[in-house]
């Protein structure tokens, strides 16, 4: 799961993006990158799917916070951190740059739940595990508790 979490940072848009990352990161034997991903260039919840087809197991790995607030990825993540920390509502005190994002974009938990539902529809019969780092770990924990 550690390599999968790493790829959520390096294989998705943001300050950690490295277009060659997937080519240089070997997944554990039998695992492959799934076709479903959440990777909006304009900011928002990011996640990747991984599959082990012979065992019908899958992993949804949620990316954690991009700490570079100079870019759209980091700005959206920092705003979403505040929204999640407030219990899901839009807090009164948010950094000014948060105004560029819709409530829908900053509702990472709803986007994560929709992503998992899409993964279950695309890969019926797969037993899913949820993982992530930092913000991604919180999303994985909440999704696991809700589902």
Secondary structure per residue as TSV (DSSP state, phi and psi in degrees):
chain	resnum	aa	ss	phi	psi
A	1	X	-	360.0	-25.4
A	2	X	H	-63.5	-42.3
A	3	X	H	-66.4	-35.1
A	4	X	H	-66.5	-42.1
A	5	X	H	-64.0	-40.0
A	6	X	H	-59.5	-42.8
A	7	X	H	-65.7	-26.2
A	8	X	H	-64.6	-25.3
A	9	X	H	-85.7	-48.1
A	10	X	H	-85.8	-20.2
A	11	X	T	-105.7	8.9
A	12	X	S	-123.5	159.3
A	13	X	S	-62.5	139.4
A	14	X	S	149.8	-174.5
A	15	X	T	-70.0	-16.5
A	16	X	T	-96.1	-2.4
A	17	X	-	-58.2	134.5
A	18	X	-	-139.9	105.5
A	19	X	T	-59.4	-19.5
A	20	X	T	-94.8	-1.7
A	21	X	T	-56.1	-46.3
A	22	X	G	-66.6	-33.9
A	23	X	G	-66.6	-22.9
A	24	X	G	-108.0	7.1
A	25	X	-	-118.3	112.4
A	26	X	-	-85.3	128.4
A	27	X	-	-80.9	160.2
A	28	X	-	-57.3	153.2
A	29	X	T	-53.7	134.1
A	30	X	T	87.7	-8.3
A	31	X	-	-97.9	146.5
A	32	X	E	-139.8	156.3
A	33	X	E	-73.0	129.4
A	34	X	E	-74.4	166.8
A	35	X	E	-78.9	-22.3
A	36	X	E	-87.3	129.0
A	37	X	E	-146.5	153.6
A	38	X	E	-113.5	112.0
A	39	X	-	-149.4	60.9
A	40	X	-	-71.8	130.8
A	41	X	T	-70.4	-20.9
A	42	X	T	-95.1	13.6
A	43	X	S	96.9	145.2
A	44	X	-	142.9	179.5
A	45	X	-	-63.0	135.1
A	46	X	-	-123.5	138.2
A	47	X	E	-156.5	155.0
A	48	X	E	-126.9	155.2
A	49	X	E	-111.7	146.7
A	50	X	E	-132.7	143.2
A	51	X	E	-130.4	143.9
A	52	X	E	-120.7	89.7
A	53	X	G	-61.4	-36.0
A	54	X	G	-68.3	-19.1
A	55	X	G	-112.0	-1.9
A	56	X	T	59.0	35.7
A	57	X	E	-108.5	150.2
A	58	X	E	-143.2	157.5
A	59	X	E	-127.6	131.5
A	60	X	E	-103.8	118.4
A	61	X	E	-109.5	118.7
A	62	X	E	-94.5	136.2
A	63	X	-	-78.1	146.1
A	64	X	-	-84.5	-172.9
A	65	X	-	-67.5	131.2
A	66	X	-	-82.4	113.5
A	67	X	-	-81.9	-1.7
A	68	X	-	-87.8	96.2
A	69	X	T	-78.8	7.2
A	70	X	T	-83.4	-14.7
A	71	X	S	-113.6	165.4
A	72	X	H	-62.4	-36.5
A	73	X	H	-62.4	-50.8
A	74	X	H	-65.9	-38.0
A	75	X	H	-63.4	-47.4
A	76	X	H	-61.6	-42.5
A	77	X	H	-63.3	-43.4
A	78	X	H	-65.3	-37.8
A	79	X	H	-66.8	-43.4
A	80	X	H	-64.2	-36.2
A	81	X	H	-56.0	-45.8
A	82	X	H	-65.4	-39.7
A	83	X	H	-64.3	-46.5
A	84	X	H	-63.4	-38.5
A	85	X	H	-66.8	-20.6
A	86	X	T	-92.5	4.6
A	87	X	T	90.5	14.2
A	88	X	S	106.0	-19.5
A	89	X	S	-84.3	162.5
A	90	X	-	-80.5	113.3
A	91	X	-	-63.9	153.3
A	92	X	S	-66.2	-36.5
A	93	X	-	-104.5	98.4
A	94	X	-	-124.4	152.1
A	95	X	-	-54.9	149.1
A	96	X	G	-55.3	-35.9
A	97	X	G	-66.0	-15.0
A	98	X	G	-66.6	-22.1
A	99	X	G	-62.6	-17.9
A	100	X	G	-78.0	-10.2
A	101	X	S	-110.5	141.2
A	102	X	-	-74.9	160.8
A	103	X	H	-57.9	-37.6
A	104	X	H	-60.0	-46.2
A	105	X	H	-62.6	-40.9
A	106	X	H	-81.8	-4.8
A	107	X	-	-87.4	71.9
A	108	X	H	-61.4	-33.5
A	109	X	H	-65.0	-45.6
A	110	X	H	-63.6	-39.8
A	111	X	H	-65.0	-38.5
A	112	X	H	-64.6	-43.2
A	113	X	H	-64.0	-41.1
A	114	X	H	-64.7	-38.0
A	115	X	H	-63.5	-44.6
A	116	X	H	-65.0	-39.7
A	117	X	H	-61.2	-41.8
A	118	X	H	-64.0	-39.2
A	119	X	H	-63.5	-42.2
A	120	X	H	-64.6	-35.4
A	121	X	H	-73.1	-38.7
A	122	X	H	-73.2	-31.8
A	123	X	T	-126.8	72.9
A	124	X	T	-63.6	143.5
A	125	X	T	86.9	-4.6
A	126	X	-	-82.3	135.9
A	127	X	E	-90.2	115.0
A	128	X	E	-96.4	139.6
A	129	X	E	-115.0	142.8
A	130	X	E	-114.3	134.4
A	131	X	E	-144.6	167.5
A	132	X	E	175.3	177.1
A	133	X	S	-125.1	136.0
A	134	X	T	61.5	-121.3
A	135	X	H	-54.2	-39.0
A	136	X	H	-63.6	-35.7
A	137	X	H	-67.4	-39.5
A	138	X	H	-61.9	-45.3
A	139	X	H	-61.7	-42.7
A	140	X	H	-61.3	-43.2
A	141	X	H	-65.3	-44.9
A	142	X	H	-66.5	-43.4
A	143	X	H	-61.6	-44.3
A	144	X	H	-62.1	-38.3
A	145	X	H	-71.6	-37.2
A	146	X	H	-76.0	-38.1
A	147	X	-	-88.2	360.0
